[in-house]
């Protein structure tokens, strides 16, 4: 199994890559889908060195020795470990990308993508398929989403811009959720927050069932025809928009929920 120890700026080219796992601490990470040969470009690196392995099954692993995938969210070791990486692999390659405080861009993948962050910002650009994102306080921004996205965070924000999700599930404690969506007929959106505000924007011709709930937050909807209820400990707005084939639900404890309408 080929192995490399990266201690200085360097470029590597690989044979077939069937899966990618990359984990860094600080700096910048770009993981890009490409039709060309799989490559790694390290343009800046501190200490300790990065370890690179490409096994006989095509799995490519790029990480620090003491930073495991399961340990990303619990990382407590001191030191910055700055590095700047650009990785290209095929668009149908499953990707795992974990960062501590680094910023990351993951772009163009079509199968399964998993990202984890402690405080670093992650951008998912044109990523489809099955996507899982988990952060502590790091923000996640998704552009051009198609497929399934599951997001879990304590205080991190989620922004979905121009998304057409089959499934969108988001759970935060205090992070804000903003979703500007086009819904396919079977699209299902479920957003939950304790104290983070939720803002949803849908086209005026959307076909979906809507349920907005909050214990003490304010509920606002730009679409007419939703029925409101205000019982002790639970406010709700619900109803059917258009044909009502898709579904959208948003629930908070103390935060506001806003449903906006986008003219087409």
C-alpha positions in Angstrom: 0.0 0.0 0.0 1.6 3.3 -1.1 2.2 5.7 1.8 3.6 9.3 1.9 4.6 11.6 4.7 4.0 15.2 3.7 6.3 17.7 5.4 6.6 20.4 2.8 4.5 21.8 -0.2 4.1 18.9 -2.6 2.0 17.5 -5.4 0.9 13.9 -5.8 -1.0 12.0 -8.5 -2.8 8.8 -7.8 -4.3 5.9 -9.7 -8.0 5.0 -9.3 -9.6 6.4 -6.1 -12.8 4.7 -4.9 -13.3 6.6 -1.7 -11.7 9.6 0.0 -11.2 10.4 3.7 -9.5 13.7 4.6 -9.1 15.2 8.1 -7.2 18.4 8.9 -7.1 20.8 11.8 -6.6 24.4 10.6 -6.1 26.2 7.3 -8.0 25.7 4.0 -9.3 22.6 2.3 -10.8 22.2 -1.2 -12.2 18.8 -2.3 -13.2 19.1 -6.0 -14.9 16.6 -8.4 -12.8 16.2 -11.6 -12.7 14.1 -14.7 -8.9 14.1 -14.6 -6.5 12.0 -12.6 -6.9 12.1 -8.8 -4.5 14.6 -7.3 -3.3 16.2 -4.1 -1.7 19.6 -3.9 -0.3 20.7 -0.6 0.6 24.4 -1.0 1.2 25.2 2.7 1.9 22.9 5.7 3.0 23.3 9.3 3.9 20.6 11.8 3.4 17.7 12.4 3.4 16.1 8.9 0.3 14.8 7.1 0.1 11.1 6.3 -1.3 9.9 3.0 -2.3 6.3 2.2 -3.7 4.9 -0.9 -4.7 1.3 -0.3 -5.2 -1.7 -2.7 -9.0 -1.0 -2.8 -8.5 2.5 -4.0 -9.3 4.2 -0.7 -7.4 7.5 -0.3 -6.8 8.7 3.3 -5.2 12.1 4.1 -4.9 12.9 7.8 -2.8 13.5 10.9 -1.9 10.4 12.7 -3.7 11.3 15.9 -6.9 12.7 14.2 -9.5 10.0 13.6 -12.8 10.4 11.8 -14.8 9.6 15.0 -12.6 12.0 17.0 -13.0 15.1 14.9 -15.8 16.7 16.9 -14.1 16.0 20.2 -10.6 17.3 19.3 -9.0 19.1 22.3 -5.3 19.0 21.5 -3.5 22.3 21.4 -1.7 23.7 18.3 -2.9 25.1 15.0 -1.5 22.7 12.5 -2.2 25.0 9.5 -2.3 23.4 6.1 -3.7 24.2 2.7 -4.9 21.3 0.6 -6.6 20.9 -2.8 -7.8 17.4 -3.7 -9.4 16.3 -6.9 -11.2 12.9 -7.2 -14.0 11.5 -9.5 -17.5 13.0 -9.0 -18.9 9.5 -8.0 -16.3 9.1 -5.3 -17.7 8.9 -1.7 -16.2 11.7 0.4 -15.5 12.1 4.1 -14.1 15.6 5.0 -13.4 16.6 8.6 -12.0 19.8 9.9 -11.5 21.4 13.3 -11.2 25.2 12.6 -10.2 25.0 8.9 -12.5 26.3 6.2 -13.6 23.8 3.6 -15.2 23.7 0.1 -16.6 20.4 -1.2 -17.8 20.7 -4.8 -19.5 18.6 -7.5 -20.0 15.2 -5.9 -22.9 13.0 -6.7 -23.0 10.0 -4.3 -22.3 10.1 -0.6 -20.7 13.0 1.2 -20.0 13.3 4.9 -18.6 16.4 6.5 -17.7 17.3 10.1 -16.5 20.5 11.6 -15.9 21.9 15.1 -15.8 25.6 14.2 -14.7 25.8 10.6 -17.0 26.9 7.8 -18.0 24.3 5.2 -19.4 25.2 1.8 -21.1 22.4 -0.2 -21.2 23.6 -3.9 -23.3 21.6 -6.4 -23.3 18.5 -4.2 -26.0 15.9 -4.7 -26.7 12.4 -3.5 -26.7 11.6 0.2 -25.1 14.3 2.3 -24.5 14.4 6.1 -23.1 17.4 7.9 -22.3 17.6 11.6 -20.8 20.6 13.4 -20.3 22.1 16.8 -20.3 25.8 16.0 -19.2 25.7 12.4 -21.5 27.0 9.7 -22.6 25.0 6.7 -23.6 26.6 3.4 -25.1 24.5 0.6 -25.4 25.9 -2.9 -27.4 24.1 -5.6 -28.4 21.2 -3.4 -30.0 18.1 -5.0 -30.6 15.0 -3.1 -30.8 14.3 0.7 -29.1 16.6 3.3 -29.0 15.8 7.0 -27.6 18.6 9.2 -26.9 18.4 13.0 -25.3 21.2 15.0 -25.1 22.8 18.5 -24.6 26.4 17.5 -23.7 26.3 13.8 -25.8 27.9 11.1 -27.2 26.2 8.1 -27.8 28.1 4.8 -29.4 26.4 1.8 -29.3 28.5 -1.3 -31.1 27.4 -4.5 -31.8 23.9 -3.2 -34.0 21.2 -4.7 -33.9 18.6 -1.9 -35.6 15.2 -1.9 -35.0 15.2 1.9 -33.8 18.0 4.1 -33.5 17.4 7.8 -31.8 19.9 10.1 -31.5 20.0 13.9 -29.8 22.7 15.9 -29.8 24.0 19.4 -29.0 27.7 18.8 -27.9 27.9 15.2 -30.0 29.8 12.6 -31.5 27.8 9.7 -32.1 29.6 6.4 -33.5 27.6 3.4 -34.3 29.0 0.0 -35.9 26.1 -1.8 -37.5 24.6 -4.9 -39.4 21.6 -3.9 -39.9 18.5 -6.1 -43.3 16.8 -5.8 -42.0 14.3 -3.2 -39.7 16.7 -1.3 -39.7 16.5 2.4 -38.3 19.3 4.7 -38.1 19.0 8.5 -36.3 21.7 10.4 -35.9 21.8 14.2 -34.3 24.3 16.6 -34.4 25.2 20.2 -33.4 28.9 20.1 -32.1 29.4 16.6 -34.3 31.3 14.1 -35.7 29.4 11.1 -36.4 31.2 7.8 -37.8 29.4 4.8 -38.4 30.8 1.3 -40.6 29.0 -1.2 -41.8 29.9 -4.7 -45.3 31.3 -4.9 -46.5 28.4 -7.0 -45.2 25.7 -4.7 -47.3 22.5 -4.0 -46.7 21.5 -0.4 -48.2 20.9 3.0 -46.8 23.3 5.6 -46.6 23.1 9.4 -44.9 25.8 11.5 -44.7 25.4 15.3 -43.1 27.2 18.2 -43.6 27.2 22.0 -42.9 30.9 22.5 -41.4 32.2 19.2 -43.3 34.3 16.6 -44.7 32.6 13.5 -45.0 34.6 10.3 -46.1 33.4 6.8 -46.3 35.3 3.6 -48.6 32.8 2.1 -52.4 33.3 2.7 -54.7 30.5 3.7 -52.7 28.9 6.6 -54.7 28.2 9.7 -53.4 29.4 13.0 -53.8 28.1 16.5 -52.5 29.4 19.8 -52.8 27.0 22.7 -50.8 27.2 26.0 -47.3 26.1 25.2 -47.8 25.7 21.5 -48.4 28.1 18.5 -49.0 26.7 15.1 -49.6 27.7 11.5 -50.5 24.9 9.0 -52.2 24.3 5.7 -51.9 23.3 2.1 -50.3 25.4 -0.6 -51.2 24.5 -4.1 -51.6 20.7 -4.6 -49.8 19.9 -1.4 -47.7 17.0 -2.7 -44.4 17.9 -0.8 -44.2 18.7 2.9 -42.4 21.4 5.0 -42.3 21.5 8.8 -40.4 23.8 11.1 -40.4 23.6 14.9 -38.7 25.8 17.6 -38.9 26.3 21.3 -38.2 30.0 21.7 -37.1 31.2 18.2 -39.1 32.8 15.5 -40.2 30.9 12.3 -40.7 32.9 9.1 -42.1 31.5 5.8 -41.4 33.8 2.8 -42.8 33.8 -0.7 -40.6 34.2 -3.7 -42.1 35.6 -6.9 -41.2 33.6 -10.0 
